[in-house]
Amino acid sequence: MENLKIPVTKKQLYLLERIAKNDDRRLEDLINLVFSTGLEIYFCERGICFEKDKEELTEDEKKQIKINKKLINETENFWSLTDDEQKKLGYKKVETQYSNYSSYSEKSFIDKLADEIRNNALKLIKEDYKDIEENIIKENTPKEDKIYSLVDSTNKKSIVNGNTWEQSEVENNDETK
């Protein structure tokens, strides 16, 4: 994975960290989610179009481009034929550009890119949550046959004082009386 950098002031960073914390997220996850949403919003009414690199075309697309060129050059009045007639000859449209001017039924490359970035962040969040669930939550749960100190006004280990269940376990039952 590559990383992007954006310049922010200390105050801006501090505010972003607090926003992330308040939203129960890591700053990195919040930035990914905000960036992906911003990408979609920025380009929702702003057009963009540029050629794909040759490496971005599949082998099938490259073959079809050659077929299309041959059909166009060898078929008289090719462009006056209907779409169905062109298809019967073997012509298939190949997208050689990235554009966000797609049909309403299909997502633009910007929307797909934003989804991928969002999914990267969500995947990391899910993996972290699974790790927390498997390792931390299971480790820090009370056992049925144990006695724990829940509240203690002293500095002894207890749940209220921020200790884990294991740390708050009462070793000697006499202490609870």
N, C-alpha and C positions, 0 to 999 in steps of 0.2 A: 504494500500500500504506500502511496505517495502522500505527502502532506502539503497543504496550502498554508501560507502565512498571511495574516492581515495585521497591519500596524494599528495598535490601540494605545491610548494613554493608560497610565496606572489606574486612574479613576474609572475609565471605561472597563478595564479588565476587572477591577474590583466589583463594579456593578454587574457585569456579566457573570462573574463567579457567584454572586449573591442571587441573581435570577436563577441560575442553574440549580443552586442549592435549594431555593424555594420551590422549584419545580421538580425536586427529587431526582436531579440528573447530574451527571458529571458535566463539566464545562465542554469537554470535547464532544459529547453526545448532543448537547444543546446546540452547539455551533453547527454540527452536521445537519441536524433537523431544520434549524433556521435557514441555513444556506440552501438546502434542497427546496424548501418552500419558497424562498426568495427567488431562486432561479426560475421556478414555474411562474411566479407572479411577474417578475421583471419582463419575461418574454411572452406573456399571455397576449399582449396586443402590440408587441414590437417584433417585427419580422427579422429573421436571420436566415441566410442561405450561403453555403460554401461547398466547394467540390470535395468529394471523398478522396482520400489518398488511394493510390492503386492497391496498396496493401490491405485496405479496408473492404475491398470488393472480394467476394467469394470466387472460387474457380468457376462455379456455375454461372455467376453473374458476368464474369469476363468472357466466357464462351457465348452467352446470350448476346452480349454487346457485339461480338463479331458476327453472329447470325443476323442481328438486327441491321447492322451496317450493310451486309451483303444483300439483304432483302430490300432495303431502301435504294441501294444503287442499281439493283438488277430488276426491280419491279417498276414498270411504267406507272406514273401517277400514284405512287404508293400512298402518299398522304391524302389522296382523295378517296381511298378505300375506307369502308366502315371499320370500326374496331373489331367486329366479328370477322370480317374478311382478312384483316391484318393478322389476327390470331390464328386463323386457319392456315395461313402461310407459315406460321411459326414465330411470329413477332410477339415478344413479351416485353413490357416496359421494365426497365432496370433503373432503380434509383441510384444515380451517380452523385447525388448531392445530399448534404444534410440540410434540412429545411424544417421550420416549424409551421409551414403552411400545409399541414396535412388535412385530410378529410376529417370530419367530425367523428367518424366511427373509429378512427385510428389515432393513437397517441403520437404526438410529435417526438422527435429525438430529444428535445429539451425535457419534455415530461418524462420520457423513459430514463434520461440521465438523472433527473431529480429523484425518480423512484429508486434508481440504483444506489445513489448516495444515501438516501433515507434508509434503504434496506441494509446498507453496510452498517449504519449506526444502530439500527434496531437489532441486527444480528449480534453485534457486540453486547448490546444491553441484555439480550436474551441469554447469551452465553455467560455473562457475568451473573445474572440472576440465577441461572441454573447452578453455577458454581457456589453461590451464596446459599442456595437452597440445599444443595448436597453436602456442603462442608460446614458452613457456619450455623445454619438453623438446626441441623440435626445434632451438631455438637452442643449447642446451647439450648437444650430442652430438658425439662425436669424428668427424672425417673420416678416411676410409681412407688418403688420401695425405699425411697430416700426421704430425708427430712431436710428442709432448707430454711435458712434465715431470710425472711422476706423484708422485714423492717427491723432496723437496729439503730438506736439513737447514738450509739458510739461509732467508732471508726472500724468496727468489726465488719467482715465481709458479709454483704447482704445484697439482695436484688435491688432495693431502693438506693443503695450506695453505688450502684453501677457495676456490680460484679456479675459474673456469669452464674448459671445454675450450679455448675460444678464447683466454682469458687465459694458459693454461698451454702454449700452442703454442710450440715451440722454433723460433725464426726461423732460426738458423744451426746446421746439423747438427754443426758442430765442437764446440758446447757439450755435446753428449751424450757425447763421447768422453772 
